[in-house]
Amino acid sequence: MSSDLKARILEAARAAPSVTRPATRKDGWLVASASVIVAVTIFFAFNGTEHGQGRAPWFYIASCVGWFAVAAVSMWAALARGSSVAGRPRAWLLAVVAGTPALLFAMMFGLGVVQPEAMLLHSERLGLKCLGLTVAAALFPLLGLAVVRRQSDPVHPIATGAALGAACGASAGVMVEMWCPVAAPRHVAIGHILPIFIMAAIGALLGARVIAMRGTSRR
């Protein structure tokens, strides 16, 4: 780390109010709890218990559990700071942004190969409703986490925000995967994977505007 960057970090730290990690974790759990309530509300408001029917039970369980596992890992990777006070390396965060949607699409495609009939169910549906539901469910946790992490990243806030956006998009996708019976590759790409990239872009903007420490470089 260059002496100039160290000086900017120290100056930003003196100017910014100090927030303890326990307080941050508490606020994070509040955001997570409220986000679950929002997702559950959306699920039932759009008749999720009946709308998601049509897939084989094993396919439904495997896709939902797999989506949850990937979302949980991506959220941990985006939120955990690691041993460095500056947080995770930028390459780590960008891996979350690119790897999360890639892994989810590969998983859904693999399940479809095992059961090709699942990819034929309602294959004409483009996926715009799923896209909208995912973004709607992901915006709340992303905004909440951005506020919790406000002015906290002195090194790569844009990458941090993008990783948080991708993780929130994947997490909201768990609810949408439970709701949506379509597994056609085009539908999955547009309705379930594209929202993750959209949320990553929104997260990057929030990273530059909210998460970045004032007076530091934004990358």
N, C-alpha and C positions, 0 to 999 in steps of 0.2 A: 504494500500500500504506500503510495507516494506521500511525501510530507505535506503537499498541498491538500490532498484529499483528507488526510488526518486532521489538518487544521480546520477544514470545512465541517467535518463531522463533529469535532469538539465544539465549534462555534454553534452549530445547529443544536447540539445536545444542551448547551447552556441556555439557548433561547427557547427551547421547547419544554413544556411541562413534563415532569417525569411520571411515567405510568408503570406501576409494578407488574410483574408477570402474573402474580395471583389475581390481580384485578382484571388483567387482560383475559386470563383463562375464564374467569367468572362471566365476563361480558360475552366471551365467545360461546359459552354454554347457553347463555340466554338467547343469543342469536340462533344457535342451532335448534333449541327447543321451539322458538317461535317459527322457524323455517319449516319444521316438521308439521306444525299446526297449519301453516299456509298450504303446504303440499297436500296434506290430508283433506283440507277443505276443498281444494281444487279437484282432487280425485273424486270425491263424492258429489260435488256440484255438477260434474260432467258424467255422472252415472258410471263410475269406474268399475263397480262390481259386476255389471252386465256387459259393458262395452268391451272389456278385455277378453271375453270368452271367444273360443274358436280354435285356439291352439291346443295341442296335446298337453296334458298336465305336466309331463316331464320337461317339455320345451318351455312352458311358462315358468316353472320353478327354476330351471337351469339359467334362463335368460335373466330373470329377476335377481337371482342370487349372484350370478356373474357380474351383472351391472352394479349391484351394491358393492361387491368386493373391489372392483376397479375404482368406483367412486370413493370408497373409504380410503384406499391407498393414495389416490390422487389428492384427497383433502388433507391427509396426514403429510404428504410430501410438500404441499403448498403452504401449510401452516407451521410445520415444525421448523425451528430456527437452527437446529443442530448445535454444534459446540462453538461456533463462531458468533461473536456479538453482532456481526454484520449480516447474519442469516445465511441461508443456503446460497451456494454459488449460482450465478446466472445460468450456467449450463444445466444445472439441476432443475431450475424452475422452467426453463424452456423445454426440457424433456417432458415435464408434466403437461405443458401446453400441447406439444405434438404427440406425445405417447399415449395420453388418455384417450383421445378420439380414435387413434389408430388401433389401439388394443380393443376398444369396444366394437369397432366395425369388424375387426377380424374375428372376434368372438361370435358376433351375430351371424356373420357369413359362415363360419364353421358350423354353427348349430343348424343353419339352413341347409348346408351340404349333407348333414346327417339325416335331416328330415326335409327333403325338397318340397313336400306338400305345404309346409309352413310358409315357403316363399311365394306360393301361388295365391294364398288367402288375401283377398282384397288388394291384389298387387297393383291395381289401377290407381289407388290412392296416392297422391303425391307426397303428402306428409306435412302440409302447411299448418294444419291444426296442431299436430304434435310439436312442430317448431314453436308455435305461439305459446302453447302450454308450458313447454320447457323453459322458454325465456321468462314467462310470467312467474313461474315458480322459482327460478334461479336469481331473479333480480333482487328479491328481498334479502337472502343470505349474503349476496355479494355486496350490496350496499351496507349491510350491517357489519360485515367483516372489514370493509374498507374504513368504516368509522372507527371500529375497534383498533385497527392498525394505523390510524391516521398519524402522519408525520413520524413514522417509526423506521423507515428504511432509508439509510443514508447512501446506499451504494447502487442498487438496481431496483427501484420502486416499480418501474414499468413491467419488468419481468415478474416481480412479485404479484402485481395486480393481475397480470395475464394468467398466471398460474392459479390464483384464487378464482378468477372467472371461469377457467376451464374446469376446476374442481367443483364449483357451484353448478355449472351446467351439467356435469356428469351426475351430481347428486340429485338434481331436479329430474334428470333422466330416469332415475330409478322409479319414481312415481309414474312417469309417462310410459315406461316400459310395462308396468303393471296395468296401465290403462289401455294400451294400444295392442291390438291383435295382429298387426301387420309386420311381416319380417322380410318383405321384398327388399333387395339391396338398394334400389333407387329410393324407396320410402325411408329406409333406415338412414341413408346418407343425408337426405334432405330434412327429414323430420326429427332425427335423433342425434346425428353427428354434427350437422351444420350449426345447430344452436350452441354447441360447445365452443366452436370457433367464434361465434358472435359474442358469447359471454367473455371469452378471452380478450377480444378486442375492447369490449366495454371495461373489463378489468384493467387493461393496460392504460386506458384513459383515466380511470380512477386512481391508478398507481401514480400517474404523473401529477394529478391534481390534488389527491387526498393523502396517499400513503407516503409520498416523498417528503423527506425532511426539507424544510425551507433552507435555501442557500446551498443545496447539494446538487450534484450532477444527476440527471434522470436518464436511466438506461433500461 
